[in-house]
Amino acid sequence: MPVVHITRRERFSAAHKLGRPEWSAEKNFATFGKCSNPNWHGHNYELWVTVKGGTKPETGFVIDLSALSRIMHEHVIDQVDHKNLDLDVPFMKGVGSTTENLAVAFWKQLEVPIAKIGGELYRVKIQETENNSVEYYGE
């Protein structure tokens, strides 16, 4: 059976700040630039989740996209949308809110629920700006 990759995109808006609390403001700015603004900043993120597998004979689907959307909302979007990633999101506590760390954290939130409905998580992609995105493959 051929392996097919299917992707669902969702959007969210969130605030964050890059920096290390033990560093001076000057060192944080030198390392993280304007993203270390002490008053935070925000992004309109796009999240792509790709599931791989064979198509099911009875539906022709790899996975039901409406079910995937519900999982993405329940386990990620509803928890991060219009929130401060560093202060308001339990699964991000103590984790720097770089896009790289978000991709790994989102994978951890999604892998098991997607498997429970018969999917295999293949990729999490987060676009932070039109010029910057991160992809994580669970490695």
C-alpha positions in Angstrom: 0.0 0.0 0.0 1.4 3.4 -0.9 2.3 5.8 2.0 0.6 9.1 1.7 1.4 12.3 3.7 -1.6 14.6 4.6 -1.2 18.0 6.2 -3.6 20.2 8.2 -2.8 23.9 8.9 -4.1 25.9 11.8 -3.3 29.4 13.0 -2.8 31.0 16.4 -1.5 34.3 17.8 0.7 34.4 20.9 3.2 36.5 22.8 6.6 35.5 24.0 10.1 36.8 24.9 13.4 35.2 24.1 16.1 35.4 26.7 17.7 33.9 29.8 16.7 35.3 33.1 20.2 34.9 34.6 21.7 37.0 31.8 21.9 40.8 31.7 19.5 42.8 29.4 22.6 43.6 27.3 23.7 40.0 26.9 20.1 39.0 26.1 19.8 41.7 23.5 23.2 40.8 22.0 22.1 37.2 21.7 18.3 37.4 20.9 18.0 41.0 19.5 14.6 42.7 19.6 13.0 39.4 20.5 14.4 39.9 24.0 12.2 43.0 24.5 11.3 43.0 28.3 7.7 43.9 27.4 7.3 40.9 25.2 6.2 40.7 21.5 3.9 38.6 19.5 3.5 36.6 16.3 0.7 35.3 14.1 1.9 31.7 13.9 0.9 29.0 11.4 1.1 25.3 12.5 1.2 22.5 10.0 0.8 18.9 11.2 1.6 16.1 8.7 0.4 12.6 9.3 1.6 9.6 7.2 0.1 6.3 6.4 -1.8 4.2 3.9 -5.3 5.1 2.8 -8.1 3.2 4.6 -10.1 1.1 2.1 -13.5 2.1 3.5 -12.8 5.9 3.3 -9.8 6.5 1.1 -8.4 8.7 3.9 -5.1 8.4 5.7 -6.8 10.2 8.6 -10.0 12.2 9.0 -8.9 15.8 8.7 -11.8 17.1 10.9 -10.6 14.7 13.7 -7.0 15.9 13.2 -8.2 19.5 13.4 -10.0 18.8 16.7 -6.9 17.2 18.1 -4.7 20.1 17.1 -7.2 22.5 18.7 -7.7 20.5 21.9 -4.0 19.7 22.5 -2.3 22.8 21.1 -4.2 25.7 19.6 -6.7 26.2 22.4 -3.9 26.2 24.9 -1.6 28.7 23.1 -3.9 31.0 21.1 -3.9 34.6 22.4 -1.7 33.5 25.3 1.8 34.4 26.6 3.8 31.2 25.7 6.2 31.8 28.6 3.6 32.5 31.3 0.3 30.9 30.4 1.0 27.6 28.7 1.7 24.7 31.2 3.6 22.5 28.7 6.0 25.4 28.0 6.9 26.2 31.6 10.6 26.3 32.0 11.2 25.8 28.2 12.4 28.8 26.2 9.7 29.7 23.7 11.9 29.6 20.5 10.1 28.2 17.5 12.4 25.2 17.7 11.2 24.4 21.2 7.6 25.0 20.3 7.9 22.4 17.5 9.2 19.8 19.9 6.6 20.6 22.6 3.8 20.5 20.1 5.0 17.1 18.8 4.8 15.8 22.4 1.3 17.1 22.7 0.1 15.6 19.5 1.8 12.3 18.9 -0.3 10.1 21.2 -3.7 11.6 20.4 -3.0 11.2 16.7 -2.0 7.6 17.2 -5.2 6.9 19.1 -7.2 7.7 16.0 -5.0 5.6 13.7 -2.5 8.2 12.5 1.3 8.4 12.6 2.6 11.8 13.2 5.3 12.6 10.6 6.0 16.4 10.8 5.2 19.5 12.9 6.0 22.7 11.1 5.6 26.1 12.7 5.9 29.3 10.7 6.7 32.3 13.0 7.1 34.9 10.3 6.9 34.9 6.6 10.7 34.4 6.5 11.1 31.9 9.4 9.8 28.4 10.0 10.9 25.3 11.8 10.1 21.6 11.0 10.4 18.8 13.4 10.2 15.1 12.6 10.3 13.6 16.0 13.9 12.7 16.0 
